[in-house]
Amino acid sequence: QVQLVESGGGLVQVGGSLRLSCAASGRNSSSYGMGWFRQAPGKEREFVAAVSWSGGRTLYADSVKGRFTMSRENAKNTVYLQMNSLKPEDTAVYYCAARSGGWYVYSRPYEYNYWGQGTQVTVSS
């Protein structure tokens, strides 16, 4: 069992930056593949970014490529999502997700076993 706790969300102006964190606890959590997803009101949950267990592989949605960077610090069992040049369309609840077997990167919600409670990101214009 893995528990995930997100933090770092908030209100930011267009063009600003935020860094989300996701702390994982549980056995072998540093070996899990990790992902970030987001869900805006009235929309389905969508993939944002993913990282392999080693941090050597990353994958990004086209909508955030070049603006967001996902990284992990296994010694702290924490993953991060650095979000720059934020746009109003980035407004959503952001969820951290984990899956066992983290050799590769995964972009579909059903591929993840564990989810955090979410953190709100609001980008105001």
Secondary structure, DSSP 4 states (H G I P E B T S, - for coil): --EEEEE--EEEETT--EEEEEEEESTTGGGSEEEEEEE-TTS--EEEEEE-TTS--EEE-TTTTTTEEEEEEGGGTEEEEEE-S--GGG-EEEEEEEES--SS---SGGG-SEE---EEEEEE-
